[in-house]
Amino acid sequence: MSDLSEDLLTPPQDHFAGWENELRLRHELRLSGKTALSASLPKPYVLDLYYRSWYFSHRRVDFFKLLIEQLDNTDNIEILKWLGDGPKHLWQNFWAFLPWYILLHSPNPAQLQFIVNLYRQEFHQGMVQVVNALGLESCQYLASRTANSQLRKLFKEREDELLAQRKRDFYGFDPTVKRENYSGLYGNQSSIILKALDLMEQARTANYREPYGSEHFTMQLAAAEAVFQAGLPEDCLAMLIDLYGDYQRKNRLVNLLEDEKIHRLFSRLLRQVIPWPCLLSQPLNAYRMTHKIYLDYFPLINRDPGSLQYLSLYESISAGLNQDQSSIMYEIYVKSSTLAEARPFDPPWIEHWELEQGIDSTRARALLQTAAEKISSLPHESFVLMEYLRLAHMLEMISLNEPLVSEMIEYYLLLWNWLPLPMFMNQNIYKQLAPLVGKSSRQRAKHIIDLSAEYQLPRLLGEISSRPELLRMKEAEPKRQLLKAYFLGVLK
């Protein structure tokens, strides 16, 4: 075998010697472990030898893989001509092989340029099977690179079919529509929903050679995270419950290191997600409800005691805001001391001596800075911190200046854009904080409160039916957010 490469590159000079040498080479090629993708074929006569050696033997698949590798080289015109001059059975078998190869290996569109170059009318039916295996990007790419009207029509029909399927899969979301005015905590929410749907499509078990390997589960976790970022925490939790149960049953193909990584991903995502369904359904029992969800559905996942303690603190803060209990600060002091053990690098909420003298004004800035840092990674903690500052201000235990309150209002509005809920913008927040902020922030907050009180779903749907253009105007963004909240089930 040491002389095989040299023999392949040396054209025969004597016919009889060439035949004898070819028999030896064919035998060695058929028995060799040399993979198709490692072969280099600078000349068609070398491809001829592989054709005679592999095509008529058990290595036909290797030959077609080798041929595709050479066709991918757009400079290799001789290979294109070699195949173009080949016998009819070679063409028929090659077109029959291509759909399987495309579905299995998902080559990028540029690697399939040879399909356009090799198209012939007599093999139109075989081409139909090939085109039906192409993805949307490949159809669009190849359609732009052919002048043949029949071939372009094939690509266009496949593109239309894929777009219609995508519309069904994406629940009517049109990826081509501009969505600049649907901002949220994590960016454009419509785009994030499309991203989530795309990730779920990629996570189908049919797309993986090892359908229950780590890559499949990691992709599903990424899809669940996108659902949360799109403003659907309850849907995300439902996905995670199903996914964790599925993972516990089918993780036999995941090695120990990958298993640890997946459990860390579960842990990180769950501490983000679980608090929100609990805050939405049972705000005064969120701590115990979160504990129960972990115990019932995720018993082996490490939970963050600091993140849970924020929920316990929120129960006290909410009680203080609704009942004006000055003594509630003592309860918060005790709970925040426990939190300090889990989060030693976070600024303390209140010191013992401040229970009598009031909270130092510099602490408000430090706590709000912490809230700003957590608003994307742990938004429930950010929200609880802001509610604590609002409570301390209401009880006159801390003084908030205009820059601090303006920043707080912006964070409340950012959370409202993500989840348009009264807990993020309501009359109490407005009455307490609006007098301390500038006119622009005050008007935005007031507009949201008025719309929330005035517009229920029937009226919104009525306006869409009669004057849909009004909802597309820039200033109608809060109204669109309300409609989105009803549509996604955040508001009932």
Secondary structure by P-SEA (a helix, b strand, c coil): ccaaaaaaacccccaaaaaaaaaaaaaaaaaccccccccccccaaaaaaaaaccccccaaaaaaaaaaaaaacccaaaaaaaaaaccaaaaaaaaaaaaaaaaaccccccccccccccccccaaaaaaaaaaaccaaaaaaaaaccccaaaaaaaaaaaaaaaaaaaaaaccccccccccccccccccaaaaaaaaaaaaaaaccccccccccaaaaaaaaaaaaaaaaaccaaaaaaaaaaaaaaaaaccccccaaaaaaaaaaaaaaaaacaaaaaaaccccaaaaaaaaaaaaccccccccaaaaaaaaaaaaaaaaaacccccaaaaaaaaaaaaaaaccccccccccccccccccaaaaaaaaaaaaaaccccaaaaaaaaaaaaaaaaaccccccaaaaaaaaaaaaaaaaaccccccccaaaaacccccccaaaaaaaaaaaaaaacccaaaaaaaaaccccccccccaaaaaaaaaaaaacccc
